[in-house]
């Protein structure tokens, strides 16, 4: 069984971004690896960003927004988090 780390979106802007990324990915029915394949990165990187262990780049966020059809939600979260 896979050990899925629980997220606390209120812990930081980065944690909120990760929780939203996971929510959008799961709503699209994709695994971390499948999303990684779509945006040309590893599933491990997707997981590290979801769990706030790595900072997402603007390029990664734009690709993920497009792949998950979020209407730019993640880029807005990223920009807001960088200002705080």
PyMOL Python script that loads the backbone (N, CA, C, O; Angstrom):
from pymol import cmd

cmd.read_pdbstr("""\
ATOM      1  N   UNK A   1       0.835  -1.176   0.000  1.00  0.00           N
ATOM      2  CA  UNK A   1       0.000   0.000   0.000  1.00  0.00           C
ATOM      3  C   UNK A   1       0.885   1.246   0.000  1.00  0.00           C
ATOM      4  O   UNK A   1       1.927   1.277   0.654  1.00  0.00           O
ATOM      5  N   UNK A   2       0.465   2.259  -0.731  1.00  0.00           N
ATOM      6  CA  UNK A   2       1.210   3.499  -0.835  1.00  0.00           C
ATOM      7  C   UNK A   2       0.960   4.346   0.399  1.00  0.00           C
ATOM      8  O   UNK A   2      -0.175   4.469   0.862  1.00  0.00           O
ATOM      9  N   UNK A   3       2.036   4.936   0.934  1.00  0.00           N
ATOM     10  CA  UNK A   3       1.917   5.828   2.079  1.00  0.00           C
ATOM     11  C   UNK A   3       1.741   7.246   1.561  1.00  0.00           C
ATOM     12  O   UNK A   3       2.687   7.831   1.035  1.00  0.00           O
ATOM     13  N   UNK A   4       0.546   7.807   1.702  1.00  0.00           N
ATOM     14  CA  UNK A   4       0.253   9.141   1.213  1.00  0.00           C
ATOM     15  C   UNK A   4       0.335  10.108   2.382  1.00  0.00           C
ATOM     16  O   UNK A   4      -0.397   9.982   3.364  1.00  0.00           O
ATOM     17  N   UNK A   5       1.237  11.074   2.262  1.00  0.00           N
ATOM     18  CA  UNK A   5       1.425  12.061   3.313  1.00  0.00           C
ATOM     19  C   UNK A   5       0.238  13.014   3.334  1.00  0.00           C
ATOM     20  O   UNK A   5      -0.160  13.558   2.304  1.00  0.00           O
ATOM     21  N   UNK A   6      -0.316  13.205   4.517  1.00  0.00           N
ATOM     22  CA  UNK A   6      -1.406  14.160   4.682  1.00  0.00           C
ATOM     23  C   UNK A   6      -0.846  15.567   4.558  1.00  0.00           C
ATOM     24  O   UNK A   6       0.282  15.839   4.970  1.00  0.00           O
ATOM     25  N   UNK A   7      -1.631  16.439   3.996  1.00  0.00           N
ATOM     26  CA  UNK A   7      -1.203  17.809   3.801  1.00  0.00           C
ATOM     27  C   UNK A   7      -1.981  18.747   4.713  1.00  0.00           C
ATOM     28  O   UNK A   7      -3.168  18.544   4.968  1.00  0.00           O
ATOM     29  N   UNK A   8      -1.296  19.775   5.199  1.00  0.00           N
ATOM     30  CA  UNK A   8      -1.949  20.823   5.965  1.00  0.00           C
ATOM     31  C   UNK A   8      -1.848  22.102   5.138  1.00  0.00           C
ATOM     32  O   UNK A   8      -0.855  22.822   5.237  1.00  0.00           O
ATOM     33  N   UNK A   9      -2.863  22.394   4.323  1.00  0.00           N
ATOM     34  CA  UNK A   9      -2.799  23.553   3.433  1.00  0.00           C
ATOM     35  C   UNK A   9      -2.613  24.877   4.159  1.00  0.00           C
ATOM     36  O   UNK A   9      -2.182  25.859   3.555  1.00  0.00           O
ATOM     37  N   UNK A  10      -2.934  24.915   5.450  1.00  0.00           N
ATOM     38  CA  UNK A  10      -2.796  26.167   6.188  1.00  0.00           C
ATOM     39  C   UNK A  10      -1.385  26.373   6.747  1.00  0.00           C
ATOM     40  O   UNK A  10      -1.104  27.414   7.340  1.00  0.00           O
ATOM     41  N   UNK A  11      -0.511  25.408   6.566  1.00  0.00           N
ATOM     42  CA  UNK A  11       0.833  25.485   7.143  1.00  0.00           C
ATOM     43  C   UNK A  11       1.692  26.572   6.500  1.00  0.00           C
ATOM     44  O   UNK A  11       2.501  27.206   7.177  1.00  0.00           O
ATOM     45  N   UNK A  12       1.522  26.788   5.205  1.00  0.00           N
ATOM     46  CA  UNK A  12       2.318  27.785   4.488  1.00  0.00           C
ATOM     47  C   UNK A  12       1.728  27.955   3.095  1.00  0.00           C
ATOM     48  O   UNK A  12       0.932  27.128   2.650  1.00  0.00           O
ATOM     49  N   UNK A  13       2.115  29.023   2.405  1.00  0.00           N
ATOM     50  CA  UNK A  13       1.661  29.172   1.017  1.00  0.00           C
ATOM     51  C   UNK A  13       2.121  28.003   0.137  1.00  0.00           C
ATOM     52  O   UNK A  13       1.398  27.579  -0.764  1.00  0.00           O
ATOM     53  N   UNK A  14       3.313  27.492   0.398  1.00  0.00           N
ATOM     54  CA  UNK A  14       3.833  26.358  -0.365  1.00  0.00           C
ATOM     55  C   UNK A  14       2.996  25.103  -0.115  1.00  0.00           C
ATOM     56  O   UNK A  14       2.727  24.338  -1.041  1.00  0.00           O
ATOM     57  N   UNK A  15       2.592  24.896   1.118  1.00  0.00           N
ATOM     58  CA  UNK A  15       1.743  23.746   1.448  1.00  0.00           C
ATOM     59  C   UNK A  15       0.367  23.886   0.800  1.00  0.00           C
ATOM     60  O   UNK A  15      -0.207  22.896   0.347  1.00  0.00           O
ATOM     61  N   UNK A  16      -0.162  25.101   0.753  1.00  0.00           N
ATOM     62  CA  UNK A  16      -1.444  25.330   0.094  1.00  0.00           C
ATOM     63  C   UNK A  16      -1.334  25.026  -1.396  1.00  0.00           C
ATOM     64  O   UNK A  16      -2.214  24.383  -1.967  1.00  0.00           O
ATOM     65  N   UNK A  17      -0.251  25.488  -2.027  1.00  0.00           N
ATOM     66  CA  UNK A  17      -0.014  25.192  -3.445  1.00  0.00           C
ATOM     67  C   UNK A  17       0.020  23.675  -3.652  1.00  0.00           C
ATOM     68  O   UNK A  17      -0.630  23.157  -4.559  1.00  0.00           O
ATOM     69  N   UNK A  18       0.772  22.971  -2.817  1.00  0.00           N
ATOM     70  CA  UNK A  18       0.887  21.517  -2.952  1.00  0.00           C
ATOM     71  C   UNK A  18      -0.439  20.802  -2.800  1.00  0.00           C
ATOM     72  O   UNK A  18      -0.743  19.872  -3.547  1.00  0.00           O
ATOM     73  N   UNK A  19      -1.228  21.238  -1.830  1.00  0.00           N
ATOM     74  CA  UNK A  19      -2.539  20.624  -1.607  1.00  0.00           C
ATOM     75  C   UNK A  19      -3.459  20.858  -2.799  1.00  0.00           C
ATOM     76  O   UNK A  19      -4.196  19.960  -3.207  1.00  0.00           O
ATOM     77  N   UNK A  20      -3.414  22.058  -3.352  1.00  0.00           N
ATOM     78  CA  UNK A  20      -4.240  22.352  -4.521  1.00  0.00           C
ATOM     79  C   UNK A  20      -3.763  21.572  -5.741  1.00  0.00           C
ATOM     80  O   UNK A  20      -4.578  21.073  -6.517  1.00  0.00           O
ATOM     81  N   UNK A  21      -2.453  21.466  -5.913  1.00  0.00           N
ATOM     82  CA  UNK A  21      -1.917  20.659  -7.015  1.00  0.00           C
ATOM     83  C   UNK A  21      -2.418  19.228  -6.900  1.00  0.00           C
ATOM     84  O   UNK A  21      -2.872  18.649  -7.887  1.00  0.00           O
ATOM     85  N   UNK A  22      -2.339  18.654  -5.709  1.00  0.00           N
ATOM     86  CA  UNK A  22      -2.815  17.280  -5.510  1.00  0.00           C
ATOM     87  C   UNK A  22      -4.315  17.180  -5.805  1.00  0.00           C
ATOM     88  O   UNK A  22      -4.764  16.237  -6.457  1.00  0.00           O
ATOM     89  N   UNK A  23      -5.078  18.154  -5.324  1.00  0.00           N
ATOM     90  CA  UNK A  23      -6.536  18.131  -5.544  1.00  0.00           C
ATOM     91  C   UNK A  23      -6.865  18.170  -7.034  1.00  0.00           C
ATOM     92  O   UNK A  23      -7.695  17.392  -7.505  1.00  0.00           O
ATOM     93  N   UNK A  24      -6.226  19.061  -7.772  1.00  0.00           N
ATOM     94  CA  UNK A  24      -6.460  19.147  -9.222  1.00  0.00           C
ATOM     95  C   UNK A  24      -6.008  17.860  -9.929  1.00  0.00           C
ATOM     96  O   UNK A  24      -6.701  17.365 -10.819  1.00  0.00           O
ATOM     97  N   UNK A  25      -4.851  17.323  -9.535  1.00  0.00           N
ATOM     98  CA  UNK A  25      -4.333  16.106 -10.172  1.00  0.00           C
ATOM     99  C   UNK A  25      -5.275  14.934  -9.937  1.00  0.00           C
ATOM    100  O   UNK A  25      -5.604  14.197 -10.867  1.00  0.00           O
ATOM    101  N   UNK A  26      -5.705  14.763  -8.700  1.00  0.00           N
ATOM    102  CA  UNK A  26      -6.604  13.657  -8.385  1.00  0.00           C
ATOM    103  C   UNK A  26      -7.954  13.820  -9.073  1.00  0.00           C
ATOM    104  O   UNK A  26      -8.549  12.835  -9.512  1.00  0.00           O
ATOM    105  N   UNK A  27      -8.443  15.058  -9.170  1.00  0.00           N
ATOM    106  CA  UNK A  27      -9.708  15.311  -9.864  1.00  0.00           C
ATOM    107  C   UNK A  27      -9.600  14.944 -11.343  1.00  0.00           C
ATOM    108  O   UNK A  27     -10.582  14.544 -11.967  1.00  0.00           O
ATOM    109  N   UNK A  28      -8.395  15.086 -11.894  1.00  0.00           N
ATOM    110  CA  UNK A  28      -8.162  14.712 -13.295  1.00  0.00           C
ATOM    111  C   UNK A  28      -7.943  13.211 -13.453  1.00  0.00           C
ATOM    112  O   UNK A  28      -7.837  12.714 -14.574  1.00  0.00           O
ATOM    113  N   UNK A  29      -7.874  12.491 -12.339  1.00  0.00           N
ATOM    114  CA  UNK A  29      -7.687  11.042 -12.390  1.00  0.00           C
ATOM    115  C   UNK A  29      -6.278  10.625 -12.760  1.00  0.00           C
ATOM    116  O   UNK A  29      -6.077   9.559 -13.343  1.00  0.00           O
ATOM    117  N   UNK A  30      -5.297  11.459 -12.427  1.00  0.00           N
ATOM    118  CA  UNK A  30      -3.910  11.174 -12.791  1.00  0.00           C
ATOM    119  C   UNK A  30      -3.073  10.813 -11.569  1.00  0.00           C
ATOM    120  O   UNK A  30      -3.295  11.330 -10.474  1.00  0.00           O
ATOM    121  N   UNK A  31      -2.118   9.928 -11.772  1.00  0.00           N
ATOM    122  CA  UNK A  31      -1.122   9.660 -10.742  1.00  0.00           C
ATOM    123  C   UNK A  31      -0.035  10.726 -10.849  1.00  0.00           C
ATOM    124  O   UNK A  31       0.013  11.484 -11.818  1.00  0.00           O
ATOM    125  N   UNK A  32       0.820  10.771  -9.860  1.00  0.00           N
ATOM    126  CA  UNK A  32       1.949  11.699  -9.925  1.00  0.00           C
ATOM    127  C   UNK A  32       2.806  11.406 -11.152  1.00  0.00           C
ATOM    128  O   UNK A  32       3.241  12.327 -11.843  1.00  0.00           O
ATOM    129  N   UNK A  33       3.046  10.139 -11.419  1.00  0.00           N
ATOM    130  CA  UNK A  33       3.875   9.766 -12.574  1.00  0.00           C
ATOM    131  C   UNK A  33       3.205  10.162 -13.889  1.00  0.00           C
ATOM    132  O   UNK A  33       3.871  10.658 -14.797  1.00  0.00           O
ATOM    133  N   UNK A  34       1.916   9.951 -13.994  1.00  0.00           N
ATOM    134  CA  UNK A  34       1.213  10.327 -15.227  1.00  0.00           C
ATOM    135  C   UNK A  34       1.283  11.830 -15.467  1.00  0.00           C
ATOM    136  O   UNK A  34       1.507  12.271 -16.595  1.00  0.00           O
ATOM    137  N   UNK A  35       1.090  12.619 -14.407  1.00  0.00           N
ATOM    138  CA  UNK A  35       1.202  14.065 -14.569  1.00  0.00           C
ATOM    139  C   UNK A  35       2.635  14.442 -14.931  1.00  0.00           C
ATOM    140  O   UNK A  35       2.861  15.286 -15.798  1.00  0.00           O
ATOM    141  N   UNK A  36       3.592  13.817 -14.268  1.00  0.00           N
ATOM    142  CA  UNK A  36       4.993  14.076 -14.595  1.00  0.00           C
ATOM    143  C   UNK A  36       5.300  13.790 -16.054  1.00  0.00           C
ATOM    144  O   UNK A  36       6.008  14.558 -16.704  1.00  0.00           O
ATOM    145  N   UNK A  37       4.774  12.694 -16.568  1.00  0.00           N
ATOM    146  CA  UNK A  37       4.987  12.353 -17.980  1.00  0.00           C
ATOM    147  C   UNK A  37       4.408  13.429 -18.899  1.00  0.00           C
ATOM    148  O   UNK A  37       5.003  13.756 -19.926  1.00  0.00           O
ATOM    149  N   UNK A  38       3.273  13.969 -18.538  1.00  0.00           N
ATOM    150  CA  UNK A  38       2.620  14.988 -19.362  1.00  0.00           C
ATOM    151  C   UNK A  38       3.426  16.283 -19.380  1.00  0.00           C
ATOM    152  O   UNK A  38       3.536  16.932 -20.420  1.00  0.00           O
ATOM    153  N   UNK A  39       3.990  16.662 -18.232  1.00  0.00           N
ATOM    154  CA  UNK A  39       4.700  17.947 -18.141  1.00  0.00           C
ATOM    155  C   UNK A  39       6.219  17.777 -18.176  1.00  0.00           C
ATOM    156  O   UNK A  39       6.960  18.711 -17.870  1.00  0.00           O
ATOM    157  N   UNK A  40       6.674  16.585 -18.551  1.00  0.00           N
ATOM    158  CA  UNK A  40       8.106  16.315 -18.768  1.00  0.00           C
ATOM    159  C   UNK A  40       8.960  16.480 -17.523  1.00  0.00           C
ATOM    160  O   UNK A  40      10.001  17.136 -17.542  1.00  0.00           O
ATOM    161  N   UNK A  41       8.490  15.865 -16.435  1.00  0.00           N
ATOM    162  CA  UNK A  41       9.297  15.783 -15.224  1.00  0.00           C
ATOM    163  C   UNK A  41       8.994  14.432 -14.574  1.00  0.00           C
ATOM    164  O   UNK A  41       8.180  13.663 -15.085  1.00  0.00           O
ATOM    165  N   UNK A  42       9.637  14.151 -13.472  1.00  0.00           N
ATOM    166  CA  UNK A  42       9.402  12.869 -12.809  1.00  0.00           C
ATOM    167  C   UNK A  42       8.176  12.933 -11.904  1.00  0.00           C
ATOM    168  O   UNK A  42       7.788  13.999 -11.427  1.00  0.00           O
ATOM    169  N   UNK A  43       7.587  11.783 -11.686  1.00  0.00           N
ATOM    170  CA  UNK A  43       6.491  11.695 -10.728  1.00  0.00           C
ATOM    171  C   UNK A  43       6.979  12.040  -9.335  1.00  0.00           C
ATOM    172  O   UNK A  43       6.224  12.566  -8.517  1.00  0.00           O
ATOM    173  N   UNK A  44       8.237  11.744  -9.067  1.00  0.00           N
ATOM    174  CA  UNK A  44       8.840  12.065  -7.782  1.00  0.00           C
ATOM    175  C   UNK A  44       8.858  13.580  -7.553  1.00  0.00           C
ATOM    176  O   UNK A  44       8.572  14.042  -6.448  1.00  0.00           O
ATOM    177  N   UNK A  45       9.188  14.344  -8.580  1.00  0.00           N
ATOM    178  CA  UNK A  45       9.181  15.794  -8.445  1.00  0.00           C
ATOM    179  C   UNK A  45       7.770  16.298  -8.169  1.00  0.00           C
ATOM    180  O   UNK A  45       7.580  17.174  -7.325  1.00  0.00           O
ATOM    181  N   UNK A  46       6.791  15.760  -8.863  1.00  0.00           N
ATOM    182  CA  UNK A  46       5.398  16.144  -8.607  1.00  0.00           C
ATOM    183  C   UNK A  46       5.064  15.881  -7.141  1.00  0.00           C
ATOM    184  O   UNK A  46       4.460  16.725  -6.480  1.00  0.00           O
ATOM    185  N   UNK A  47       5.451  14.725  -6.637  1.00  0.00           N
ATOM    186  CA  UNK A  47       5.192  14.377  -5.241  1.00  0.00           C
ATOM    187  C   UNK A  47       5.894  15.305  -4.268  1.00  0.00           C
ATOM    188  O   UNK A  47       5.322  15.682  -3.245  1.00  0.00           O
ATOM    189  N   UNK A  48       7.125  15.675  -4.576  1.00  0.00           N
ATOM    190  CA  UNK A  48       7.873  16.572  -3.695  1.00  0.00           C
ATOM    191  C   UNK A  48       7.253  17.965  -3.675  1.00  0.00           C
ATOM    192  O   UNK A  48       7.249  18.631  -2.639  1.00  0.00           O
ATOM    193  N   UNK A  49       6.739  18.397  -4.797  1.00  0.00           N
ATOM    194  CA  UNK A  49       6.064  19.700  -4.835  1.00  0.00           C
ATOM    195  C   UNK A  49       4.740  19.619  -4.091  1.00  0.00           C
ATOM    196  O   UNK A  49       4.382  20.545  -3.363  1.00  0.00           O
ATOM    197  N   UNK A  50       4.008  18.522  -4.265  1.00  0.00           N
ATOM    198  CA  UNK A  50       2.739  18.355  -3.554  1.00  0.00           C
ATOM    199  C   UNK A  50       2.926  18.356  -2.041  1.00  0.00           C
ATOM    200  O   UNK A  50       2.058  18.834  -1.310  1.00  0.00           O
ATOM    201  N   UNK A  51       4.032  17.832  -1.572  1.00  0.00           N
ATOM    202  CA  UNK A  51       4.267  17.740  -0.130  1.00  0.00           C
ATOM    203  C   UNK A  51       5.142  18.875   0.394  1.00  0.00           C
ATOM    204  O   UNK A  51       5.654  18.804   1.511  1.00  0.00           O
ATOM    205  N   UNK A  52       5.310  19.914  -0.408  1.00  0.00           N
ATOM    206  CA  UNK A  52       6.031  21.137  -0.024  1.00  0.00           C
ATOM    207  C   UNK A  52       7.499  20.895   0.308  1.00  0.00           C
ATOM    208  O   UNK A  52       8.085  21.613   1.119  1.00  0.00           O
ATOM    209  N   UNK A  53       8.088  19.886  -0.319  1.00  0.00           N
ATOM    210  CA  UNK A  53       9.520  19.638  -0.131  1.00  0.00           C
ATOM    211  C   UNK A  53      10.358  20.345  -1.181  1.00  0.00           C
ATOM    212  O   UNK A  53      11.550  20.573  -0.975  1.00  0.00           O
ATOM    213  N   UNK A  54       9.746  20.692  -2.300  1.00  0.00           N
ATOM    214  CA  UNK A  54      10.430  21.411  -3.381  1.00  0.00           C
ATOM    215  C   UNK A  54       9.577  22.600  -3.791  1.00  0.00           C
ATOM    216  O   UNK A  54       8.349  22.556  -3.734  1.00  0.00           O
ATOM    217  N   UNK A  55      10.252  23.658  -4.204  1.00  0.00           N
ATOM    218  CA  UNK A  55       9.560  24.843  -4.704  1.00  0.00           C
ATOM    219  C   UNK A  55       9.174  24.646  -6.164  1.00  0.00           C
ATOM    220  O   UNK A  55      10.004  24.220  -6.967  1.00  0.00           O
ATOM    221  N   UNK A  56       7.951  24.942  -6.514  1.00  0.00           N
ATOM    222  CA  UNK A  56       7.564  24.862  -7.930  1.00  0.00           C
ATOM    223  C   UNK A  56       8.109  26.070  -8.686  1.00  0.00           C
ATOM    224  O   UNK A  56       8.154  27.180  -8.154  1.00  0.00           O
ATOM    225  N   UNK A  57       8.515  25.844  -9.913  1.00  0.00           N
ATOM    226  CA  UNK A  57       8.943  26.958 -10.758  1.00  0.00           C
ATOM    227  C   UNK A  57       7.733  27.513 -11.500  1.00  0.00           C
ATOM    228  O   UNK A  57       6.674  26.888 -11.557  1.00  0.00           O
ATOM    229  N   UNK A  58       7.915  28.679 -12.054  1.00  0.00           N
ATOM    230  CA  UNK A  58       6.852  29.282 -12.856  1.00  0.00           C
ATOM    231  C   UNK A  58       6.580  28.420 -14.098  1.00  0.00           C
ATOM    232  O   UNK A  58       5.424  28.217 -14.469  1.00  0.00           O
ATOM    233  N   UNK A  59       7.645  27.914 -14.741  1.00  0.00           N
ATOM    234  CA  UNK A  59       7.466  27.070 -15.925  1.00  0.00           C
ATOM    235  C   UNK A  59       6.696  25.795 -15.591  1.00  0.00           C
ATOM    236  O   UNK A  59       5.780  25.409 -16.318  1.00  0.00           O
ATOM    237  N   UNK A  60       7.073  25.138 -14.483  1.00  0.00           N
ATOM    238  CA  UNK A  60       6.367  23.930 -14.052  1.00  0.00           C
ATOM    239  C   UNK A  60       4.894  24.253 -13.831  1.00  0.00           C
ATOM    240  O   UNK A  60       4.014  23.519 -14.282  1.00  0.00           O
ATOM    241  N   UNK A  61       4.632  25.350 -13.137  1.00  0.00           N
ATOM    242  CA  UNK A  61       3.265  25.722 -12.800  1.00  0.00           C
ATOM    243  C   UNK A  61       2.439  26.021 -14.042  1.00  0.00           C
ATOM    244  O   UNK A  61       1.278  25.618 -14.121  1.00  0.00           O
ATOM    245  N   UNK A  62       3.012  26.713 -15.001  1.00  0.00           N
ATOM    246  CA  UNK A  62       2.281  26.991 -16.240  1.00  0.00           C
ATOM    247  C   UNK A  62       1.947  25.695 -16.978  1.00  0.00           C
ATOM    248  O   UNK A  62       0.844  25.544 -17.504  1.00  0.00           O
ATOM    249  N   UNK A  63       2.892  24.765 -17.017  1.00  0.00           N
ATOM    250  CA  UNK A  63       2.650  23.477 -17.688  1.00  0.00           C
ATOM    251  C   UNK A  63       1.563  22.678 -16.971  1.00  0.00           C
ATOM    252  O   UNK A  63       0.694  22.087 -17.613  1.00  0.00           O
ATOM    253  N   UNK A  64       1.615  22.665 -15.651  1.00  0.00           N
ATOM    254  CA  UNK A  64       0.636  21.914 -14.871  1.00  0.00           C
ATOM    255  C   UNK A  64      -0.749  22.552 -14.984  1.00  0.00           C
ATOM    256  O   UNK A  64      -1.751  21.849 -15.111  1.00  0.00           O
ATOM    257  N   UNK A  65      -0.801  23.883 -14.939  1.00  0.00           N
ATOM    258  CA  UNK A  65      -2.086  24.563 -15.128  1.00  0.00           C
ATOM    259  C   UNK A  65      -2.712  24.157 -16.461  1.00  0.00           C
ATOM    260  O   UNK A  65      -3.908  23.872 -16.528  1.00  0.00           O
ATOM    261  N   UNK A  66      -1.912  24.133 -17.509  1.00  0.00           N
ATOM    262  CA  UNK A  66      -2.430  23.767 -18.834  1.00  0.00           C
ATOM    263  C   UNK A  66      -2.850  22.295 -18.862  1.00  0.00           C
ATOM    264  O   UNK A  66      -3.915  21.962 -19.383  1.00  0.00           O
ATOM    265  N   UNK A  67      -2.025  21.426 -18.309  1.00  0.00           N
ATOM    266  CA  UNK A  67      -2.311  19.990 -18.339  1.00  0.00           C
ATOM    267  C   UNK A  67      -3.564  19.640 -17.538  1.00  0.00           C
ATOM    268  O   UNK A  67      -4.319  18.747 -17.921  1.00  0.00           O
ATOM    269  N   UNK A  68      -3.781  20.339 -16.436  1.00  0.00           N
ATOM    270  CA  UNK A  68      -4.906  20.027 -15.561  1.00  0.00           C
ATOM    271  C   UNK A  68      -6.114  20.926 -15.807  1.00  0.00           C
ATOM    272  O   UNK A  68      -7.137  20.802 -15.133  1.00  0.00           O
ATOM    273  N   UNK A  69      -5.989  21.830 -16.774  1.00  0.00           N
ATOM    274  CA  UNK A  69      -7.110  22.701 -17.126  1.00  0.00           C
ATOM    275  C   UNK A  69      -7.628  23.489 -15.926  1.00  0.00           C
ATOM    276  O   UNK A  69      -8.833  23.527 -15.678  1.00  0.00           O
ATOM    277  N   UNK A  70      -6.727  24.110 -15.190  1.00  0.00           N
ATOM    278  CA  UNK A  70      -7.114  24.810 -13.965  1.00  0.00           C
ATOM    279  C   UNK A  70      -7.542  26.252 -14.199  1.00  0.00           C
ATOM    280  O   UNK A  70      -7.997  26.919 -13.269  1.00  0.00           O
ATOM    281  N   UNK A  71      -7.403  26.739 -15.416  1.00  0.00           N
ATOM    282  CA  UNK A  71      -7.744  28.133 -15.684  1.00  0.00           C
ATOM    283  C   UNK A  71      -6.756  29.098 -15.059  1.00  0.00           C
ATOM    284  O   UNK A  71      -7.089  30.258 -14.814  1.00  0.00           O
ATOM    285  N   UNK A  72      -5.541  28.629 -14.799  1.00  0.00           N
ATOM    286  CA  UNK A  72      -4.512  29.490 -14.225  1.00  0.00           C
ATOM    287  C   UNK A  72      -4.536  29.575 -12.713  1.00  0.00           C
ATOM    288  O   UNK A  72      -3.882  30.442 -12.135  1.00  0.00           O
ATOM    289  N   UNK A  73      -5.274  28.696 -12.064  1.00  0.00           N
ATOM    290  CA  UNK A  73      -5.399  28.754 -10.600  1.00  0.00           C
ATOM    291  C   UNK A  73      -4.054  28.584  -9.900  1.00  0.00           C
ATOM    292  O   UNK A  73      -3.759  29.300  -8.943  1.00  0.00           O
ATOM    293  N   UNK A  74      -3.244  27.649 -10.367  1.00  0.00           N
ATOM    294  CA  UNK A  74      -1.977  27.391  -9.684  1.00  0.00           C
ATOM    295  C   UNK A  74      -0.982  28.532  -9.860  1.00  0.00           C
ATOM    296  O   UNK A  74      -0.226  28.837  -8.937  1.00  0.00           O
ATOM    297  N   UNK A  75      -0.971  29.162 -11.027  1.00  0.00           N
ATOM    298  CA  UNK A  75      -0.055  30.282 -11.224  1.00  0.00           C
ATOM    299  C   UNK A  75      -0.465  31.446 -10.319  1.00  0.00           C
ATOM    300  O   UNK A  75       0.394  32.165  -9.809  1.00  0.00           O
ATOM    301  N   UNK A  76      -1.766  31.635 -10.118  1.00  0.00           N
ATOM    302  CA  UNK A  76      -2.220  32.683  -9.207  1.00  0.00           C
ATOM    303  C   UNK A  76      -1.808  32.367  -7.764  1.00  0.00           C
ATOM    304  O   UNK A  76      -1.404  33.264  -7.023  1.00  0.00           O
ATOM    305  N   UNK A  77      -1.909  31.107  -7.370  1.00  0.00           N
ATOM    306  CA  UNK A  77      -1.483  30.694  -6.032  1.00  0.00           C
ATOM    307  C   UNK A  77       0.028  30.905  -5.871  1.00  0.00           C
ATOM    308  O   UNK A  77       0.491  31.394  -4.841  1.00  0.00           O
ATOM    309  N   UNK A  78       0.777  30.530  -6.897  1.00  0.00           N
ATOM    310  CA  UNK A  78       2.242  30.690  -6.853  1.00  0.00           C
ATOM    311  C   UNK A  78       2.622  32.159  -6.695  1.00  0.00           C
ATOM    312  O   UNK A  78       3.465  32.502  -5.866  1.00  0.00           O
ATOM    313  N   UNK A  79       2.006  33.011  -7.481  1.00  0.00           N
ATOM    314  CA  UNK A  79       2.322  34.440  -7.418  1.00  0.00           C
ATOM    315  C   UNK A  79       1.933  35.033  -6.070  1.00  0.00           C
ATOM    316  O   UNK A  79       2.665  35.846  -5.505  1.00  0.00           O
ATOM    317  N   UNK A  80       0.798  34.629  -5.567  1.00  0.00           N
ATOM    318  CA  UNK A  80       0.351  35.115  -4.256  1.00  0.00           C
ATOM    319  C   UNK A  80       1.308  34.648  -3.157  1.00  0.00           C
ATOM    320  O   UNK A  80       1.644  35.412  -2.252  1.00  0.00           O
ATOM    321  N   UNK A  81       1.738  33.400  -3.241  1.00  0.00           N
ATOM    322  CA  UNK A  81       2.667  32.865  -2.249  1.00  0.00           C
ATOM    323  C   UNK A  81       4.015  33.554  -2.275  1.00  0.00           C
ATOM    324  O   UNK A  81       4.634  33.748  -1.229  1.00  0.00           O
ATOM    325  N   UNK A  82       4.470  33.920  -3.439  1.00  0.00           N
ATOM    326  CA  UNK A  82       5.762  34.619  -3.554  1.00  0.00           C
ATOM    327  C   UNK A  82       5.700  36.015  -2.979  1.00  0.00           C
ATOM    328  O   UNK A  82       6.719  36.545  -2.535  1.00  0.00           O
ATOM    329  N   UNK A  83       4.523  36.626  -2.977  1.00  0.00           N
ATOM    330  CA  UNK A  83       4.374  37.969  -2.416  1.00  0.00           C
ATOM    331  C   UNK A  83       4.257  37.951  -0.893  1.00  0.00           C
ATOM    332  O   UNK A  83       4.471  38.970  -0.236  1.00  0.00           O
ATOM    333  N   UNK A  84       3.916  36.787  -0.337  1.00  0.00           N
ATOM    334  CA  UNK A  84       3.719  36.748   1.113  1.00  0.00           C
ATOM    335  C   UNK A  84       4.964  36.298   1.846  1.00  0.00           C
ATOM    336  O   UNK A  84       4.961  36.213   3.074  1.00  0.00           O
TER     337      UNK A  84
END
""", "prot")
cmd.dss("prot")
cmd.show_as("cartoon", "prot")
cmd.util.cbc("prot")
cmd.orient("prot")
